[in-house]
Amino acid sequence: MSLLSLSLFPATQAQTIESRRRSFKEWGRSMTEEEYLRRDAEMDSDEHASNRRLTTWVLCSREDPESLGFKCSCETFRRRGLVLRRNSVQLDNDALGEVVCYAIASVFTPERFRRQGYAKHMMRLLHWVLASPSSLPSTFPAAWGLPPEKPSWLAHGHFSALWSDVGHFYQSCGPTTDTQGWIVRDAISTIWNVEAGDTDVDTSRRWQWLSASDVETLHSIDDQRIKADMAAMSLASSVGETFFTFLPGQGVEKFQKSRLEHVWGKFKPSVEHWGVVCGPIEPGKTMTTSDEHTAMATWTFEMKPPTLLVTRLRAGKENFLDLVSALKFVARMHGMERIEIWNLPEVHKSIAQEHGAVHIEREEHLPAFKWNGAEASNNVVWLNNEKCVPSFYKKKHFEANVVKVLLVLSIIGNSW
């Protein structure tokens, strides 16, 4: 079937179920198909997906857009973000505003439709529904027919992001054949091996362990801290630079835990702690009233290899190692072999290396963004590019038309 005869459509309920049934065969390890479909259906009503935040898209025939024979599919999640533009030497002229942005996930082409360019075409068309018309080329490529119809309820996104397991493939998926798509930025991991002796925690520092609900609360109040972080960035930035970040909240923590409950739910001992806040917390204060100098971290787990993945980190030089000690304590408790942090702030890298960490450039799970503003991408800075959602499916495909993009619903946090 020619690309001219295809377009991008929001999936019907039947198409959404079919897209999940297709992906189960390659991504549903350790689950039955019934469990896989039930989990996703139950999560559709959660905060991260409700109110049309989650949209499944299909590349389908223009003549039969509701067909279950669609070529490929993907998901988008509407998120909140911040953009700060350094407009002039006068800081008062800087523009900090909350914007709509998108995370992209679950790009999948079944075997019978692979190697025909369908996934690339779908991703190219996606720009024409997510981005504002002012950020798109003035003319839609004639070889593709008419542009996809943008749903009236879909907000324009100032930027979008995905995590690629096929290198820089998505950079070639621009809104036209000669424009760029998603650009890889900062795929650096800091990793510690967890040794037998890494179990001692200095309890004299008034550690406060966080439950899942505590972490959700913590992220929901973190917006103001992130805004303050961005404002501080202006002081050290150059005129013309632009910064962007995703914001926390909106059910992100519940999403990532529910998604892998069939894994961590079997841990012995059971997982009670999903984050930690450590001093200085004065008597009578809680995590919601502690000041910006309080060190904190949140995490999730991945099993191949067994890894505690840090999803959020904030620490000063004076308490960074204490925080690492807490991470090792939790990792050891649940039999994890490694601790991994994405894009550890430069201020901590030498300290981490002196205490056993290694810094590597990843060859998978590459963070990539598409900027929909007038600014050049090389003048745009992606802040808080941390690991948030674990890699659910480890099977890799070099074939570009079948891709699992690791969903990043929230990329949050910064270190002081």
C-alpha atoms as a printed R data frame, in Angstrom:
    type eleno elety resid chain resno       x       y      z
1   ATOM     1    CA   MET     A     1   0.000   0.000  0.000
2   ATOM     2    CA   SER     A     2   1.401   3.425 -0.943
3   ATOM     3    CA   LEU     A     3   2.046   6.084  1.692
4   ATOM     4    CA   LEU     A     4  -0.269   8.390 -0.247
5   ATOM     5    CA   SER     A     5  -3.230   6.196  0.668
6   ATOM     6    CA   LEU     A     6  -2.429   6.267  4.401
7   ATOM     7    CA   SER     A     7  -2.899   8.841  7.131
8   ATOM     8    CA   LEU     A     8  -2.695   9.220 10.905
9   ATOM     9    CA   PHE     A     9  -5.833   8.811 13.010
10  ATOM    10    CA   PRO     A    10  -6.680   8.700 16.729
11  ATOM    11    CA   ALA     A    11  -7.387   5.047 17.463
12  ATOM    12    CA   THR     A    12 -10.854   3.769 18.175
13  ATOM    13    CA   GLN     A    13 -11.280   1.674 21.306
14  ATOM    14    CA   ALA     A    14 -11.112  -1.475 19.182
15  ATOM    15    CA   GLN     A    15  -7.900  -0.283 17.500
16  ATOM    16    CA   THR     A    16  -6.362   0.571 20.868
17  ATOM    17    CA   ILE     A    17  -7.015  -2.951 22.123
18  ATOM    18    CA   GLU     A    18  -5.668  -4.403 18.871
19  ATOM    19    CA   SER     A    19  -2.477  -2.327 19.176
20  ATOM    20    CA   ARG     A    20  -1.897  -3.735 22.652
21  ATOM    21    CA   ARG     A    21  -2.682  -7.272 21.555
22  ATOM    22    CA   ARG     A    22  -0.058  -6.943 18.816
23  ATOM    23    CA   SER     A    23   2.638  -5.625 21.129
24  ATOM    24    CA   PHE     A    24   2.003  -8.248 23.795
25  ATOM    25    CA   LYS     A    25   3.816 -10.912 21.782
26  ATOM    26    CA   GLU     A    26   7.085  -8.996 22.058
27  ATOM    27    CA   TRP     A    27   6.640  -6.805 25.121
28  ATOM    28    CA   GLY     A    28   4.455  -8.860 27.449
29  ATOM    29    CA   ARG     A    29   7.090 -11.064 28.969
30  ATOM    30    CA   SER     A    30   6.227 -12.651 32.337
31  ATOM    31    CA   MET     A    31   2.522 -11.850 31.787
32  ATOM    32    CA   THR     A    32  -0.348 -13.611 30.081
33  ATOM    33    CA   GLU     A    33  -2.128 -11.734 27.302
34  ATOM    34    CA   GLU     A    34  -5.166 -11.372 29.548
35  ATOM    35    CA   GLU     A    35  -3.035  -9.857 32.335
36  ATOM    36    CA   TYR     A    36  -1.295  -7.528 29.874
37  ATOM    37    CA   LEU     A    37  -4.534  -6.210 28.397
38  ATOM    38    CA   ARG     A    38  -6.268  -5.926 31.773
39  ATOM    39    CA   ARG     A    39  -3.371  -3.957 33.272
40  ATOM    40    CA   ASP     A    40  -3.399  -1.387 30.476
41  ATOM    41    CA   ALA     A    41  -7.197  -1.136 30.486
42  ATOM    42    CA   GLU     A    42  -7.247  -0.501 34.235
43  ATOM    43    CA   MET     A    43  -4.548   2.147 33.917
44  ATOM    44    CA   ASP     A    44  -6.513   4.014 31.227
45  ATOM    45    CA   SER     A    45  -8.628   5.571 33.986
46  ATOM    46    CA   ASP     A    46  -5.615   6.701 36.036
47  ATOM    47    CA   GLU     A    47  -4.601  10.340 36.209
48  ATOM    48    CA   HIS     A    48  -1.724  10.095 33.735
49  ATOM    49    CA   ALA     A    49  -4.108   8.890 31.009
50  ATOM    50    CA   SER     A    50  -7.477  10.414 31.889
51  ATOM    51    CA   ASN     A    51  -9.040  13.490 30.298
52  ATOM    52    CA   ARG     A    52  -7.514  12.524 26.949
53  ATOM    53    CA   ARG     A    53  -3.954  12.834 28.196
54  ATOM    54    CA   LEU     A    54  -3.281   9.450 26.585
55  ATOM    55    CA   THR     A    55  -3.943   9.082 22.871
56  ATOM    56    CA   THR     A    56  -3.222   6.011 20.776
57  ATOM    57    CA   TRP     A    57  -2.524   6.783 17.100
58  ATOM    58    CA   VAL     A    58  -2.696   4.455 14.101
59  ATOM    59    CA   LEU     A    59  -1.387   4.696 10.544
60  ATOM    60    CA   CYS     A    60  -4.371   3.475  8.576
61  ATOM    61    CA   SER     A    61  -6.057   3.566  5.190
62  ATOM    62    CA   ARG     A    62  -7.768   6.873  4.414
63  ATOM    63    CA   GLU     A    63 -10.686   4.886  2.987
64  ATOM    64    CA   ASP     A    64 -11.165   2.777  6.123
65  ATOM    65    CA   PRO     A    65  -9.693   4.675  9.101
66  ATOM    66    CA   GLU     A    66 -11.317   2.374 11.683
67  ATOM    67    CA   SER     A    67  -9.873  -0.812 10.196
68  ATOM    68    CA   LEU     A    68  -8.097  -3.250 12.500
69  ATOM    69    CA   GLY     A    69  -5.595  -3.770  9.672
70  ATOM    70    CA   PHE     A    70  -3.712  -0.543 10.465
71  ATOM    71    CA   LYS     A    71   0.019  -0.601  9.654
72  ATOM    72    CA   CYS     A    72   1.533   0.602 12.932
73  ATOM    73    CA   SER     A    73   0.684   2.523 16.086
74  ATOM    74    CA   CYS     A    74   2.095   4.727 18.828
75  ATOM    75    CA   GLU     A    75   0.983   6.557 21.959
76  ATOM    76    CA   THR     A    76   1.277  10.163 23.069
77  ATOM    77    CA   PHE     A    77   0.864  11.505 26.588
78  ATOM    78    CA   ARG     A    78  -0.004  15.153 27.111
79  ATOM    79    CA   ARG     A    79   2.207  16.628 29.825
80  ATOM    80    CA   ARG     A    80   2.879  19.952 31.493
81  ATOM    81    CA   GLY     A    81   6.202  21.658 30.953
82  ATOM    82    CA   LEU     A    82   8.068  24.902 31.459
83  ATOM    83    CA   VAL     A    83   9.898  27.040 28.930
84  ATOM    84    CA   LEU     A    84  12.269  29.869 29.823
85  ATOM    85    CA   ARG     A    85  13.574  32.195 27.136
86  ATOM    86    CA   ARG     A    86  16.555  34.420 27.915
87  ATOM    87    CA   ASN     A    87  15.493  37.352 25.782
88  ATOM    88    CA   SER     A    88  17.903  40.098 26.802
89  ATOM    89    CA   VAL     A    89  20.577  41.149 29.259
90  ATOM    90    CA   GLN     A    90  17.759  42.365 31.513
91  ATOM    91    CA   LEU     A    91  16.586  39.362 33.514
92  ATOM    92    CA   ASP     A    92  13.203  41.020 34.016
93  ATOM    93    CA   ASN     A    93  12.574  40.486 30.318
94  ATOM    94    CA   ASP     A    94  12.986  36.719 30.539
95  ATOM    95    CA   ALA     A    95   9.819  34.777 29.802
96  ATOM    96    CA   LEU     A    96   9.043  31.759 32.021
97  ATOM    97    CA   GLY     A    97   5.796  30.047 31.209
98  ATOM    98    CA   GLU     A    98   3.948  26.765 31.590
99  ATOM    99    CA   VAL     A    99   3.270  24.982 28.310
100 ATOM   100    CA   VAL     A   100   1.743  21.828 26.873
101 ATOM   101    CA   CYS     A   101   4.221  19.156 25.807
102 ATOM   102    CA   TYR     A   102   4.136  15.491 24.846
103 ATOM   103    CA   ALA     A   103   5.856  12.219 25.643
104 ATOM   104    CA   ILE     A   104   5.784   9.617 22.881
105 ATOM   105    CA   ALA     A   105   5.744   5.877 23.488
106 ATOM   106    CA   SER     A   106   4.976   2.390 22.222
107 ATOM   107    CA   VAL     A   107   5.891   2.793 18.561
108 ATOM   108    CA   PHE     A   108   5.148  -0.636 17.094
109 ATOM   109    CA   THR     A   109   4.888  -2.269 13.673
110 ATOM   110    CA   PRO     A   110   3.896  -5.951 13.436
111 ATOM   111    CA   GLU     A   111   6.186  -8.259 11.487
112 ATOM   112    CA   ARG     A   112   3.957  -8.441  8.395
113 ATOM   113    CA   PHE     A   113   4.153  -4.658  7.887
114 ATOM   114    CA   ARG     A   114   7.842  -4.093  8.627
115 ATOM   115    CA   ARG     A   115  10.545  -2.838  6.250
116 ATOM   116    CA   GLN     A   116   8.077  -0.744  4.244
117 ATOM   117    CA   GLY     A   117   8.667   2.658  5.860
118 ATOM   118    CA   TYR     A   118   5.397   2.759  7.776
119 ATOM   119    CA   ALA     A   119   6.802   3.668 11.211
120 ATOM   120    CA   LYS     A   120   8.902   6.507  9.789
121 ATOM   121    CA   HIS     A   121   5.886   7.862  7.928
122 ATOM   122    CA   MET     A   122   3.709   7.674 11.042
123 ATOM   123    CA   MET     A   123   6.267   9.596 13.077
124 ATOM   124    CA   ARG     A   124   6.575  12.240 10.356
125 ATOM   125    CA   LEU     A   125   2.816  12.720 10.317
126 ATOM   126    CA   LEU     A   126   2.754  12.973 14.107
127 ATOM   127    CA   HIS     A   127   4.384  16.416 13.935
128 ATOM   128    CA   TRP     A   128   1.424  17.690 11.923
129 ATOM   129    CA   VAL     A   129  -1.012  16.973 14.759
130 ATOM   130    CA   LEU     A   130   1.169  17.727 17.811
131 ATOM   131    CA   ALA     A   131   2.921  20.953 16.776
132 ATOM   132    CA   SER     A   132   1.416  24.382 16.220
133 ATOM   133    CA   PRO     A   133   0.956  25.398 12.558
134 ATOM   134    CA   SER     A   134   3.395  28.284 13.013
135 ATOM   135    CA   SER     A   135   6.218  25.855 13.822
136 ATOM   136    CA   LEU     A   136   5.576  23.606 10.816
137 ATOM   137    CA   PRO     A   137   6.687  24.010  7.194
138 ATOM   138    CA   SER     A   138   4.295  26.165  5.203
139 ATOM   139    CA   THR     A   139   3.446  23.358  2.779
140 ATOM   140    CA   PHE     A   140   2.502  19.764  3.519
141 ATOM   141    CA   PRO     A   141   4.414  17.330  1.257
142 ATOM   142    CA   ALA     A   142   2.294  16.696 -1.841
143 ATOM   143    CA   ALA     A   143   3.571  13.123 -2.111
144 ATOM   144    CA   TRP     A   144   1.802  12.344  1.158
145 ATOM   145    CA   GLY     A   145  -1.624  13.556  0.049
146 ATOM   146    CA   LEU     A   146  -3.672  15.644  2.474
147 ATOM   147    CA   PRO     A   147  -2.336  16.324  6.000
148 ATOM   148    CA   PRO     A   148  -3.831  14.352  8.904
149 ATOM   149    CA   GLU     A   149  -6.844  15.931 10.539
150 ATOM   150    CA   LYS     A   150  -6.012  17.396 13.930
151 ATOM   151    CA   PRO     A   151  -8.625  16.575 16.595
152 ATOM   152    CA   SER     A   152 -10.235  19.699 18.038
153 ATOM   153    CA   TRP     A   153  -9.469  18.554 21.593
154 ATOM   154    CA   LEU     A   154  -5.737  18.093 20.992
155 ATOM   155    CA   ALA     A   155  -3.583  20.975 22.275
156 ATOM   156    CA   HIS     A   156  -0.489  22.190 20.444
157 ATOM   157    CA   GLY     A   157   2.757  21.002 22.014
158 ATOM   158    CA   HIS     A   158   5.769  23.265 22.485
159 ATOM   159    CA   PHE     A   159   8.064  20.239 22.517
160 ATOM   160    CA   SER     A   160   7.948  16.457 22.629
161 ATOM   161    CA   ALA     A   161  10.343  13.741 23.756
162 ATOM   162    CA   LEU     A   162  10.968  10.040 23.341
163 ATOM   163    CA   TRP     A   163  13.618   7.492 24.301
164 ATOM   164    CA   SER     A   164  15.108   5.635 21.336
165 ATOM   165    CA   ASP     A   165  16.439   2.082 21.192
166 ATOM   166    CA   VAL     A   166  17.369   2.468 17.512
167 ATOM   167    CA   GLY     A   167  20.085   5.094 17.738
168 ATOM   168    CA   HIS     A   168  19.458   8.361 15.902
169 ATOM   169    CA   PHE     A   169  16.688   6.935 13.721
170 ATOM   170    CA   TYR     A   170  14.090   9.440 14.916
171 ATOM   171    CA   GLN     A   171  16.186  12.399 13.814
172 ATOM   172    CA   SER     A   172  15.266  11.412 10.250
173 ATOM   173    CA   CYS     A   173  11.547  11.509 11.093
174 ATOM   174    CA   GLY     A   174  10.906  15.208 10.552
175 ATOM   175    CA   PRO     A   175   7.696  16.852  9.301
176 ATOM   176    CA   THR     A   176   9.133  16.696  5.761
177 ATOM   177    CA   THR     A   177  11.748  14.472  4.169
178 ATOM   178    CA   ASP     A   178  14.432  17.161  4.483
179 ATOM   179    CA   THR     A   179  13.780  18.412  8.045
180 ATOM   180    CA   GLN     A   180  14.883  17.008 11.387
181 ATOM   181    CA   GLY     A   181  12.772  15.082 13.845
182 ATOM   182    CA   TRP     A   182  13.798  14.153 17.391
183 ATOM   183    CA   ILE     A   183  17.397  14.994 18.319
184 ATOM   184    CA   VAL     A   184  19.328  12.867 20.806
185 ATOM   185    CA   ARG     A   185  20.640  14.790 23.799
186 ATOM   186    CA   ASP     A   186  22.763  13.647 26.795
187 ATOM   187    CA   ALA     A   187  22.534   9.848 26.996
188 ATOM   188    CA   ILE     A   188  24.860   9.571 30.015
189 ATOM   189    CA   SER     A   189  24.429   7.114 32.894
190 ATOM   190    CA   THR     A   190  26.280   7.006 36.207
191 ATOM   191    CA   ILE     A   191  26.425   3.482 37.632
192 ATOM   192    CA   TRP     A   192  27.530   1.968 40.933
193 ATOM   193    CA   ASN     A   193  27.858  -1.754 41.549
194 ATOM   194    CA   VAL     A   194  26.209  -2.648 44.843
195 ATOM   195    CA   GLU     A   195  28.621  -4.556 47.067
196 ATOM   196    CA   ALA     A   196  27.951  -6.678 50.131
197 ATOM   197    CA   GLY     A   197  29.088  -3.963 52.529
198 ATOM   198    CA   ASP     A   198  26.817  -1.291 51.090
199 ATOM   199    CA   THR     A   199  24.099  -1.654 53.708
200 ATOM   200    CA   ASP     A   200  24.926   0.844 56.447
201 ATOM   201    CA   VAL     A   201  22.905   4.041 56.616
202 ATOM   202    CA   ASP     A   202  23.644   6.907 58.973
203 ATOM   203    CA   THR     A   203  20.291   7.172 60.724
204 ATOM   204    CA   SER     A   204  21.506  10.167 62.727
205 ATOM   205    CA   ARG     A   205  20.793  12.375 59.700
206 ATOM   206    CA   ARG     A   206  17.014  12.201 60.269
207 ATOM   207    CA   TRP     A   207  16.196  10.171 57.197
208 ATOM   208    CA   GLN     A   208  12.564  10.107 56.176
209 ATOM   209    CA   TRP     A   209  11.606   7.144 54.019
210 ATOM   210    CA   LEU     A   210   8.799   7.813 51.532
211 ATOM   211    CA   SER     A   211   5.906   5.565 50.597
212 ATOM   212    CA   ALA     A   212   4.398   5.585 47.106
213 ATOM   213    CA   SER     A   213   1.791   8.156 48.166
214 ATOM   214    CA   ASP     A   214   4.492  10.281 49.825
215 ATOM   215    CA   VAL     A   215   6.437  10.370 46.566
216 ATOM   216    CA   GLU     A   216   3.347  11.400 44.638
217 ATOM   217    CA   THR     A   217   2.825  14.242 47.112
218 ATOM   218    CA   LEU     A   218   6.464  15.238 46.895
219 ATOM   219    CA   HIS     A   219   6.366  15.513 43.110
220 ATOM   220    CA   SER     A   220   3.074  17.375 43.160
221 ATOM   221    CA   ILE     A   221   4.642  20.199 45.200
222 ATOM   222    CA   ASP     A   222   7.909  20.239 43.275
223 ATOM   223    CA   ASP     A   223   6.735  22.577 40.518
224 ATOM   224    CA   GLN     A   224   7.742  25.714 42.391
225 ATOM   225    CA   ARG     A   225  11.214  24.367 43.109
226 ATOM   226    CA   ILE     A   226  11.731  23.554 39.442
227 ATOM   227    CA   LYS     A   227  10.551  27.038 38.477
228 ATOM   228    CA   ALA     A   228  13.067  28.483 40.932
229 ATOM   229    CA   ASP     A   229  15.772  26.288 39.426
230 ATOM   230    CA   MET     A   230  14.991  27.604 35.961
231 ATOM   231    CA   ALA     A   231  14.980  31.202 37.129
232 ATOM   232    CA   ALA     A   232  18.414  30.639 38.650
233 ATOM   233    CA   MET     A   233  19.600  29.278 35.310
234 ATOM   234    CA   SER     A   234  19.036  32.701 33.770
235 ATOM   235    CA   LEU     A   235  21.749  34.183 35.934
236 ATOM   236    CA   ALA     A   236  24.405  31.992 34.331
237 ATOM   237    CA   SER     A   237  22.994  31.706 30.820
238 ATOM   238    CA   SER     A   238  23.678  33.636 27.656
239 ATOM   239    CA   VAL     A   239  21.210  35.896 25.890
240 ATOM   240    CA   GLY     A   240  19.344  33.880 23.297
241 ATOM   241    CA   GLU     A   241  19.387  30.588 25.201
242 ATOM   242    CA   THR     A   242  16.127  28.766 25.812
243 ATOM   243    CA   PHE     A   243  15.464  26.156 28.502
244 ATOM   244    CA   PHE     A   244  12.696  23.587 28.747
245 ATOM   245    CA   THR     A   245  11.654  20.891 31.189
246 ATOM   246    CA   PHE     A   246   8.788  18.534 31.867
247 ATOM   247    CA   LEU     A   247   6.916  19.049 35.140
248 ATOM   248    CA   PRO     A   248   6.098  16.320 37.677
249 ATOM   249    CA   GLY     A   249   2.728  15.240 38.960
250 ATOM   250    CA   GLN     A   250  -0.409  14.129 37.122
251 ATOM   251    CA   GLY     A   251  -0.097  10.521 38.206
252 ATOM   252    CA   VAL     A   252   3.386   9.807 36.903
253 ATOM   253    CA   GLU     A   253   4.555   7.983 40.014
254 ATOM   254    CA   LYS     A   254   1.482   5.765 40.111
255 ATOM   255    CA   PHE     A   255   1.916   4.983 36.422
256 ATOM   256    CA   GLN     A   256   5.458   3.741 36.686
257 ATOM   257    CA   LYS     A   257   4.725   1.595 39.724
258 ATOM   258    CA   SER     A   258   1.491   0.114 38.393
259 ATOM   259    CA   ARG     A   259   3.177  -0.711 35.101
260 ATOM   260    CA   LEU     A   260   5.701  -2.994 36.790
261 ATOM   261    CA   GLU     A   261   3.727  -4.224 39.775
262 ATOM   262    CA   HIS     A   262   3.855  -7.764 38.387
263 ATOM   263    CA   VAL     A   263   7.654  -7.554 38.879
264 ATOM   264    CA   TRP     A   264   8.251  -5.680 42.132
265 ATOM   265    CA   GLY     A   265   5.125  -7.124 43.701
266 ATOM   266    CA   LYS     A   266   7.023 -10.407 44.043
267 ATOM   267    CA   PHE     A   267   9.996  -8.906 45.913
268 ATOM   268    CA   LYS     A   268  10.831 -10.310 49.350
269 ATOM   269    CA   PRO     A   269  10.855  -8.237 51.481
270 ATOM   270    CA   SER     A   270   8.068  -6.265 49.844
271 ATOM   271    CA   VAL     A   271   8.808  -2.753 48.609
272 ATOM   272    CA   GLU     A   272   7.724  -0.159 51.157
273 ATOM   273    CA   HIS     A   273  10.088   2.696 50.286
274 ATOM   274    CA   TRP     A   274  10.055   4.508 46.940
275 ATOM   275    CA   GLY     A   275  11.989   7.584 47.977
276 ATOM   276    CA   VAL     A   276  13.932   9.226 50.749
277 ATOM   277    CA   VAL     A   277  14.429  12.703 52.132
278 ATOM   278    CA   CYS     A   278  17.467  13.318 54.274
279 ATOM   279    CA   GLY     A   279  18.497  16.272 56.456
280 ATOM   280    CA   PRO     A   280  18.376  18.898 57.364
281 ATOM   281    CA   ILE     A   281  14.764  18.329 58.417
282 ATOM   282    CA   GLU     A   282  14.038  20.103 61.670
283 ATOM   283    CA   PRO     A   283  11.697  18.586 64.263
284 ATOM   284    CA   GLY     A   284   8.101  19.196 63.285
285 ATOM   285    CA   LYS     A   285   8.866  19.493 59.580
286 ATOM   286    CA   THR     A   286   7.888  16.961 56.938
287 ATOM   287    CA   MET     A   287   8.950  16.427 53.367
288 ATOM   288    CA   THR     A   288   6.263  18.881 52.240
289 ATOM   289    CA   THR     A   289   7.585  21.691 54.414
290 ATOM   290    CA   SER     A   290  11.331  21.065 54.169
291 ATOM   291    CA   ASP     A   291  13.320  23.718 52.355
292 ATOM   292    CA   GLU     A   292  15.109  23.605 49.033
293 ATOM   293    CA   HIS     A   293  18.372  22.427 50.587
294 ATOM   294    CA   THR     A   294  16.878  19.108 51.624
295 ATOM   295    CA   ALA     A   295  18.437  16.192 49.750
296 ATOM   296    CA   MET     A   296  15.997  13.735 48.219
297 ATOM   297    CA   ALA     A   297  15.748  10.891 45.738
298 ATOM   298    CA   THR     A   298  13.043   8.656 44.300
299 ATOM   299    CA   TRP     A   299  13.481   5.405 42.408
300 ATOM   300    CA   THR     A   300  12.048   2.414 40.647
301 ATOM   301    CA   PHE     A   301  13.427  -1.017 39.710
302 ATOM   302    CA   GLU     A   302  14.518  -2.837 36.577
303 ATOM   303    CA   MET     A   303  15.412  -6.514 36.487
304 ATOM   304    CA   LYS     A   304  17.756  -7.052 33.512
305 ATOM   305    CA   PRO     A   305  20.181  -6.551 35.145
306 ATOM   306    CA   PRO     A   306  18.695  -5.997 38.634
307 ATOM   307    CA   THR     A   307  18.983  -2.223 38.971
308 ATOM   308    CA   LEU     A   308  17.694   0.515 41.239
309 ATOM   309    CA   LEU     A   309  16.945   3.361 38.831
310 ATOM   310    CA   VAL     A   310  16.890   6.859 40.257
311 ATOM   311    CA   THR     A   311  13.954   8.821 38.873
312 ATOM   312    CA   ARG     A   312  14.531  12.050 40.759
313 ATOM   313    CA   LEU     A   313  17.534  13.471 42.588
314 ATOM   314    CA   ARG     A   314  18.204  16.697 44.420
315 ATOM   315    CA   ALA     A   315  21.313  17.079 46.561
316 ATOM   316    CA   GLY     A   316  24.072  19.469 47.494
317 ATOM   317    CA   LYS     A   317  27.748  18.605 47.680
318 ATOM   318    CA   GLU     A   318  27.471  18.230 51.436
319 ATOM   319    CA   ASN     A   319  24.823  15.482 51.372
320 ATOM   320    CA   PHE     A   320  25.211  13.779 48.002
321 ATOM   321    CA   LEU     A   321  27.206  10.833 49.378
322 ATOM   322    CA   ASP     A   322  24.699  10.361 52.206
323 ATOM   323    CA   LEU     A   323  21.995  10.080 49.590
324 ATOM   324    CA   VAL     A   324  24.017   7.513 47.646
325 ATOM   325    CA   SER     A   325  24.398   5.546 50.881
326 ATOM   326    CA   ALA     A   326  20.611   5.427 51.221
327 ATOM   327    CA   LEU     A   327  20.245   4.267 47.623
328 ATOM   328    CA   LYS     A   328  22.715   1.452 48.218
329 ATOM   329    CA   PHE     A   329  20.833   0.440 51.351
330 ATOM   330    CA   VAL     A   330  17.562   0.064 49.457
331 ATOM   331    CA   ALA     A   331  19.213  -1.601 46.475
332 ATOM   332    CA   ARG     A   332  20.846  -4.200 48.681
333 ATOM   333    CA   MET     A   333  17.592  -4.836 50.571
334 ATOM   334    CA   HIS     A   334  15.863  -5.877 47.350
335 ATOM   335    CA   GLY     A   335  18.735  -7.757 45.738
336 ATOM   336    CA   MET     A   336  19.647  -5.116 43.171
337 ATOM   337    CA   GLU     A   337  23.127  -5.363 41.676
338 ATOM   338    CA   ARG     A   338  23.445  -1.790 40.420
339 ATOM   339    CA   ILE     A   339  22.339   1.782 40.975
340 ATOM   340    CA   GLU     A   340  21.864   3.943 37.902
341 ATOM   341    CA   ILE     A   341  21.338   7.702 37.563
342 ATOM   342    CA   TRP     A   342  20.759   9.436 34.251
343 ATOM   343    CA   ASN     A   343  22.568  12.713 33.602
344 ATOM   344    CA   LEU     A   344  23.987  13.226 37.062
345 ATOM   345    CA   PRO     A   345  24.738  16.953 37.510
346 ATOM   346    CA   GLU     A   346  28.339  17.881 36.757
347 ATOM   347    CA   VAL     A   347  28.897  19.077 40.316
348 ATOM   348    CA   HIS     A   348  28.540  15.490 41.559
349 ATOM   349    CA   LYS     A   349  30.353  13.549 38.831
350 ATOM   350    CA   SER     A   350  33.879  13.684 40.217
351 ATOM   351    CA   ILE     A   351  32.653  12.815 43.723
352 ATOM   352    CA   ALA     A   352  30.687   9.879 42.354
353 ATOM   353    CA   GLN     A   353  33.679   8.598 40.418
354 ATOM   354    CA   GLU     A   354  35.920   8.859 43.466
355 ATOM   355    CA   HIS     A   355  33.440   6.627 45.291
356 ATOM   356    CA   GLY     A   356  33.181   3.813 42.794
357 ATOM   357    CA   ALA     A   357  30.840   5.084 40.086
358 ATOM   358    CA   VAL     A   358  31.490   4.913 36.366
359 ATOM   359    CA   HIS     A   359  30.053   7.272 33.764
360 ATOM   360    CA   ILE     A   360  29.012   5.729 30.455
361 ATOM   361    CA   GLU     A   361  27.370   6.911 27.269
362 ATOM   362    CA   ARG     A   362  24.407   4.658 26.625
363 ATOM   363    CA   GLU     A   363  23.773   2.980 23.293
364 ATOM   364    CA   GLU     A   364  20.083   2.450 24.060
365 ATOM   365    CA   HIS     A   365  17.266   4.415 25.691
366 ATOM   366    CA   LEU     A   366  18.589   7.592 24.049
367 ATOM   367    CA   PRO     A   367  16.692  10.737 25.128
368 ATOM   368    CA   ALA     A   368  15.574  12.675 22.067
369 ATOM   369    CA   PHE     A   369  13.505  15.848 21.773
370 ATOM   370    CA   LYS     A   370  11.686  17.809 19.097
371 ATOM   371    CA   TRP     A   371  11.573  21.540 19.702
372 ATOM   372    CA   ASN     A   372   8.582  23.288 18.124
373 ATOM   373    CA   GLY     A   373   9.684  26.861 18.720
374 ATOM   374    CA   ALA     A   374  11.410  29.389 16.494
375 ATOM   375    CA   GLU     A   375  14.734  28.881 18.266
376 ATOM   376    CA   ALA     A   376  17.444  26.667 16.766
377 ATOM   377    CA   SER     A   377  17.730  23.319 18.545
378 ATOM   378    CA   ASN     A   378  21.402  23.899 19.371
379 ATOM   379    CA   ASN     A   379  20.353  26.944 21.421
380 ATOM   380    CA   VAL     A   380  17.794  24.954 23.413
381 ATOM   381    CA   VAL     A   381  18.730  23.326 26.737
382 ATOM   382    CA   TRP     A   382  16.831  20.300 28.067
383 ATOM   383    CA   LEU     A   383  16.798  20.532 31.854
384 ATOM   384    CA   ASN     A   384  16.118  17.697 34.297
385 ATOM   385    CA   ASN     A   385  16.702  14.965 31.757
386 ATOM   386    CA   GLU     A   386  16.498  12.184 34.327
387 ATOM   387    CA   LYS     A   387  15.324   8.620 34.095
388 ATOM   388    CA   CYS     A   388  11.728   8.364 35.219
389 ATOM   389    CA   VAL     A   389   9.975   5.390 33.696
390 ATOM   390    CA   PRO     A   390  11.819   2.051 33.549
391 ATOM   391    CA   SER     A   391  12.452   0.074 30.396
392 ATOM   392    CA   PHE     A   392   9.553  -2.349 30.423
393 ATOM   393    CA   TYR     A   393  10.614  -4.385 27.416
394 ATOM   394    CA   LYS     A   394  14.189  -5.401 26.860
395 ATOM   395    CA   LYS     A   395  13.890  -7.075 23.475
396 ATOM   396    CA   LYS     A   396  15.586  -4.851 20.903
397 ATOM   397    CA   HIS     A   397  15.023  -4.580 17.174
398 ATOM   398    CA   PHE     A   398  17.515  -2.984 14.833
399 ATOM   399    CA   GLU     A   399  14.860  -2.863 12.136
400 ATOM   400    CA   ALA     A   400  13.734   0.740 12.206
401 ATOM   401    CA   ASN     A   401  10.082  -0.008 11.624
402 ATOM   402    CA   VAL     A   402   9.628  -1.860 14.902
403 ATOM   403    CA   VAL     A   403  10.586   0.234 17.818
404 ATOM   404    CA   LYS     A   404   9.844   0.372 21.473
405 ATOM   405    CA   VAL     A   405  10.356   3.875 22.687
406 ATOM   406    CA   LEU     A   406  10.759   4.082 26.403
407 ATOM   407    CA   LEU     A   407   8.106   6.403 27.711
408 ATOM   408    CA   VAL     A   408   9.157   9.430 29.656
409 ATOM   409    CA   LEU     A   409   6.134  10.854 31.234
410 ATOM   410    CA   SER     A   410   8.069  13.096 33.505
411 ATOM   411    CA   ILE     A   411  11.614  14.319 33.473
412 ATOM   412    CA   ILE     A   412  11.987  16.160 36.677
413 ATOM   413    CA   GLY     A   413  14.335  17.451 39.245
414 ATOM   414    CA   ASN     A   414  17.548  19.339 39.447
415 ATOM   415    CA   SER     A   415  20.439  19.512 41.870
416 ATOM   416    CA   TRP     A   416  21.434  22.579 43.773
